[in-house]
Amino acid sequence: MDSVDEWLVRFENDVDMQVAEAQRKAEAAANMADEMTRVVGRAQAERGEIAVTTDVAGRVTGLKLTAAAVRHHPDALAGKLLETINRARRDAGRQALDLAADTFGEDSSTYARIAEELGLARQEGEVQ
């Protein structure tokens, strides 16, 4: 049987390893949060007449319209704007999900939570 001293050394080593792992995960989470602030979702309309950028939260951060865009009927322009904004949002969401996968793995609860919040769960066998 091991002595109490040997058990105590193993216990302290286990605790040290768990603390180190927690610190690594905290650092990874902080790095991911920092990277998330730099995510830019981008999309263009089919003919390039509309270009949109969004941040990771889906807020529109840029909008460019060409002269061709304003020649659309107002309802058609509105529809194209919404479609392009939504594509930019999905692009930002996919980037955020990729960051979570790279940081914590696709099997992590963090990945699952982000995927659920963004409505972007990957389908089985999907390659991104």
LORO-502306 format. One line per 3 residues: number of its first residue (from 1); their letters; for each residue x, y, z of C-alpha. Coordinates in nm, 4 decimals, always signed. Layout:
% residues N
NUM = a = X Y Z; ...
//
This chain:
% residues 128
1 = mds = +0.0000 +0.0000 +0.0000; +0.1174 +0.3520 -0.0757; +0.2159 +0.5770 +0.2045
4 = vde = +0.0170 +0.8838 +0.2866; +0.3047 +1.0960 +0.1572; +0.2993 +0.9227 -0.1830
7 = wlv = -0.0768 +0.9623 -0.2066; -0.0480 +1.3298 -0.1155; +0.2129 +1.3865 -0.3886
10 = rfe = -0.0120 +1.2181 -0.6491; -0.3089 +1.4214 -0.5282; -0.1144 +1.7488 -0.5509
13 = ndv = +0.0059 +1.6547 -0.9003; -0.3521 +1.5817 -1.0085; -0.4711 +1.9144 -0.8714
16 = dmq = -0.1822 +2.0962 -1.0424; -0.2709 +1.9319 -1.3746; -0.6375 +2.0265 -1.3368
19 = vae = -0.5486 +2.3861 -1.2526; -0.3137 +2.4045 -1.5531; -0.5883 +2.2668 -1.7796
22 = aqr = -0.8402 +2.5189 -1.6440; -0.5922 +2.8003 -1.7030; -0.5303 +2.6773 -2.0598
25 = kae = -0.9035 +2.6702 -2.1287; -0.9517 +3.0173 -1.9809; -0.6707 +3.1540 -2.1968
28 = aaa = -0.8162 +2.9842 -2.5052; -1.1584 +3.1331 -2.4285; -1.0085 +3.4810 -2.3883
31 = nma = -0.8228 +3.4447 -2.7176; -1.1371 +3.3250 -2.8920; -1.3369 +3.6173 -2.7524
34 = dem = -1.0714 +3.8535 -2.8861; -1.0788 +3.6856 -3.2278; -1.4594 +3.7076 -3.2329
37 = trv = -1.4351 +4.0871 -3.2221; -1.2485 +4.0711 -3.5543; -1.4998 +3.8513 -3.7357
40 = vgr = -1.6454 +4.0234 -4.0413; -1.9286 +3.8615 -4.2321; -1.9311 +3.9516 -4.6000
43 = aqa = -2.1795 +3.9041 -4.8802; -2.2558 +4.0510 -5.2201; -2.5701 +4.0416 -5.4250
46 = erg = -2.5601 +3.8182 -5.7298; -2.4511 +4.0948 -5.9665; -2.2409 +4.2815 -5.7135
49 = eia = -2.4778 +4.5764 -5.6917; -2.5068 +4.5361 -5.3133; -2.2244 +4.4573 -5.0686
52 = vtt = -2.2796 +4.4096 -4.6958; -2.0530 +4.3503 -4.3976; -2.1640 +4.2494 -4.0494
55 = dva = -1.9998 +4.1900 -3.7148; -2.0192 +3.8594 -3.5299; -2.3464 +3.9661 -3.3651
58 = grv = -2.5026 +4.0187 -3.7076; -2.5098 +4.3983 -3.6916; -2.4608 +4.5624 -4.0300
61 = tgl = -2.1258 +4.7429 -4.0280; -2.1045 +4.8295 -4.3953; -2.3366 +4.8713 -4.6893
64 = klt = -2.2433 +4.9616 -5.0461; -2.4854 +5.0141 -5.3284; -2.3924 +5.0689 -5.6907
67 = aaa = -2.5924 +5.2806 -5.9319; -2.7411 +4.9567 -6.0656; -2.8817 +4.8774 -5.7214
70 = vrh = -3.0882 +5.1931 -5.7007; -3.2435 +5.1216 -6.0412; -3.4290 +4.8254 -5.8884
73 = hpd = -3.7927 +4.8644 -5.7934; -3.8009 +4.9579 -5.4221; -3.9547 +4.6243 -5.3224
76 = ala = -3.6960 +4.4318 -5.5242; -3.4155 +4.6392 -5.3736; -3.5477 +4.5777 -5.0221
79 = gkl = -3.5614 +4.2034 -5.0879; -3.2069 +4.1967 -5.2264; -3.0822 +4.4013 -4.9310
82 = let = -3.2374 +4.1639 -4.6777; -3.1085 +3.8576 -4.8612; -2.7550 +3.9997 -4.8772
85 = inr = -2.7608 +4.1068 -4.5118; -2.8731 +3.7583 -4.4070; -2.5966 +3.5967 -4.6132
88 = arr = -2.3377 +3.8244 -4.4470; -2.4785 +3.7313 -4.1061; -2.4527 +3.3604 -4.1883
91 = dag = -2.0946 +3.4144 -4.3051; -2.0048 +3.5787 -3.9729; -2.1827 +3.2996 -3.7873
94 = rqa = -1.9905 +3.0306 -3.9741; -1.6648 +3.2070 -3.8888; -1.7652 +3.2221 -3.5211
97 = ldl = -1.8538 +2.8545 -3.5256; -1.5195 +2.7701 -3.6868; -1.3410 +2.9625 -3.4110
100 = aad = -1.5329 +2.7681 -3.1468; -1.4520 +2.4383 -3.3193; -1.0832 +2.5256 -3.3447
103 = tfg = -1.0701 +2.6406 -2.9824; -1.2862 +2.3873 -2.7994; -1.3738 +2.1167 -3.0529
106 = eds = -1.7039 +2.0379 -3.2184; -1.7998 +1.8059 -2.9321; -1.7755 +2.0816 -2.6705
109 = sty = -2.0690 +2.2448 -2.4962; -1.9303 +2.5851 -2.5995; -1.9469 +2.4874 -2.9660
112 = ari = -2.2991 +2.3500 -2.9247; -2.4179 +2.6673 -2.7491; -2.2755 +2.8960 -3.0189
115 = aee = -2.4178 +2.6766 -3.2950; -2.7595 +2.6841 -3.1308; -2.7535 +3.0601 -3.0747
118 = lgl = -2.6561 +3.1197 -3.4363; -2.8855 +2.8530 -3.5779; -2.5864 +2.7041 -3.7601
121 = arq = -2.5479 +2.3467 -3.6405; -2.3397 +2.1551 -3.8921; -2.5038 +1.8689 -4.0714
124 = ege = -2.3428 +1.5266 -4.0424; -2.0721 +1.4849 -4.3049; -2.0719 +1.8536 -4.3971
127 = vq = -1.7342 +1.9940 -4.4922; -1.6780 +2.3618 -4.4270
//
